[in-house]
């Protein structure tokens, strides 16, 4: 599997706990990234369409709130597996980098 781009990883992470509507995903991604990743609505919905086509997320109902249509999305089992695999990849990479930095700090080459 190809490593995920950060926005994709964060969208899937946002949906890992419960289904969410688009605006809530945008807010959650911002919070998860400490404000570094800001998703415009058009970018988010294009990503959700792509992730739906890939089988990683799926629509889960909709509602109208204050005259606005909210479509909810949830992570599929395939999405859970993909997110877990990429989190593990990132964890391994971070461990390797940390080890090398410790070696550097210790003066090893």
DOTORKE-10374 format. One record per residue (C-alpha): residue number from 1; residue in one letter; chain; x, z, y. Coordinates in Angstrom, 3 decimals. Layout:
N
   n res chain       c1       c3       c2
 NUM   a     A        X        Z        Y
...
//
This chain:
109
   n res chain       c1       c3       c2
   1   x     A    0.000    0.000    0.000
   2   x     A    1.199   -0.820    3.501
   3   x     A    1.908    2.213    5.703
   4   x     A   -0.967    2.958    8.068
   5   x     A   -0.680    2.538   11.784
   6   x     A   -1.181    5.812   13.614
   7   x     A   -4.678    5.028   14.990
   8   x     A   -5.919    4.135   11.490
   9   x     A   -4.413    7.310   10.051
  10   x     A   -6.065    9.384   12.774
  11   x     A   -9.473    7.707   12.372
  12   x     A   -9.433    8.421    8.641
  13   x     A   -8.234   11.976    9.327
  14   x     A  -11.089   12.495   11.782
  15   x     A  -13.578   11.402    9.117
  16   x     A  -12.000   13.510    6.343
  17   x     A  -14.183   16.569    6.958
  18   x     A  -17.611   15.078    7.618
  19   x     A  -19.381   11.911    8.740
  20   x     A  -19.111   11.289   12.467
  21   x     A  -20.484    8.888   15.051
  22   x     A  -18.141    6.681   17.039
  23   x     A  -17.837    8.769   20.188
  24   x     A  -17.111   11.878   18.117
  25   x     A  -14.362    9.956   16.285
  26   x     A  -12.841    8.953   19.635
  27   x     A  -12.836   12.600   20.766
  28   x     A  -11.441   13.851   17.458
  29   x     A   -8.620   11.281   17.447
  30   x     A   -7.680   12.385   20.943
  31   x     A   -7.637   16.017   19.853
  32   x     A   -5.705   15.338   16.635
  33   x     A   -3.053   13.412   18.545
  34   x     A   -2.747   15.921   21.365
  35   x     A   -4.083   13.288   23.746
  36   x     A   -1.429   10.688   22.877
  37   x     A   -3.856    8.282   21.198
  38   x     A   -6.814    7.171   23.285
  39   x     A   -9.149    4.759   21.514
  40   x     A  -11.341    2.519   23.662
  41   x     A  -14.783    2.055   22.077
  42   x     A  -14.155   -1.630   21.337
  43   x     A  -10.916   -0.813   19.537
  44   x     A  -12.572    1.932   17.506
  45   x     A  -15.486   -0.215   16.378
  46   x     A  -13.183   -3.103   15.451
  47   x     A  -11.125   -0.642   13.399
  48   x     A  -14.256    0.800   11.761
  49   x     A  -15.426   -2.715   10.873
  50   x     A  -12.008   -3.454    9.315
  51   x     A  -11.926   -0.125    7.463
  52   x     A  -15.456   -0.772    6.191
  53   x     A  -14.419   -4.225    4.929
  54   x     A  -11.425   -2.593    3.194
  55   x     A  -13.725   -0.044    1.526
  56   x     A  -12.104    2.969    3.196
  57   x     A  -15.127    3.996    5.275
  58   x     A  -18.814    3.239    5.112
  59   x     A  -21.774    3.648    7.425
  60   x     A  -23.860    6.725    6.747
  61   x     A  -27.043    6.595    8.714
  62   x     A  -27.827    6.398   12.378
  63   x     A  -29.947    8.087   14.988
  64   x     A  -31.056    7.577   18.566
  65   x     A  -29.972   10.304   20.992
  66   x     A  -30.999   10.094   24.645
  67   x     A  -31.878    6.440   24.152
  68   x     A  -28.464    5.612   22.666
  69   x     A  -27.960    4.447   19.106
  70   x     A  -25.404    6.488   17.132
  71   x     A  -24.070    5.055   13.904
  72   x     A  -22.348    7.515   11.591
  73   x     A  -19.406    6.708    9.311
  74   x     A  -17.969    8.553    6.364
  75   x     A  -14.766    8.340    4.367
  76   x     A  -15.170    6.762    0.911
  77   x     A  -13.325    7.976   -2.184
  78   x     A  -10.939    5.047   -1.648
  79   x     A  -10.454    6.213    1.942
  80   x     A   -9.655    9.736    0.763
  81   x     A   -7.055    8.351   -1.670
  82   x     A   -5.505    6.086    0.974
  83   x     A   -5.332    8.914    3.520
  84   x     A   -3.778   11.288    0.977
  85   x     A   -1.208    8.674   -0.047
  86   x     A   -0.194    7.974    3.537
  87   x     A   -0.047   11.688    4.400
  88   x     A    2.262   12.155    1.408
  89   x     A    4.428    9.199    2.527
  90   x     A    4.727   10.675    5.996
  91   x     A    5.523   14.115    4.583
  92   x     A    8.348   12.663    2.443
  93   x     A    9.754   10.724    5.409
  94   x     A    9.633   13.804    7.643
  95   x     A   11.399   15.875    4.962
  96   x     A   14.147   13.255    4.637
  97   x     A   14.619   13.098    8.410
  98   x     A   14.693   16.907    8.694
  99   x     A   17.300   17.141    5.935
 100   x     A   19.513   14.571    7.669
 101   x     A   19.168   16.351   10.994
 102   x     A   20.159   19.662    9.382
 103   x     A   23.206   17.953    7.852
 104   x     A   24.118   16.519   11.230
 105   x     A   23.756   19.925   12.886
 106   x     A   25.999   21.417   10.186
 107   x     A   28.658   18.796   10.961
 108   x     A   28.368   16.868    7.691
 109   x     A   28.576   13.112    7.640
//
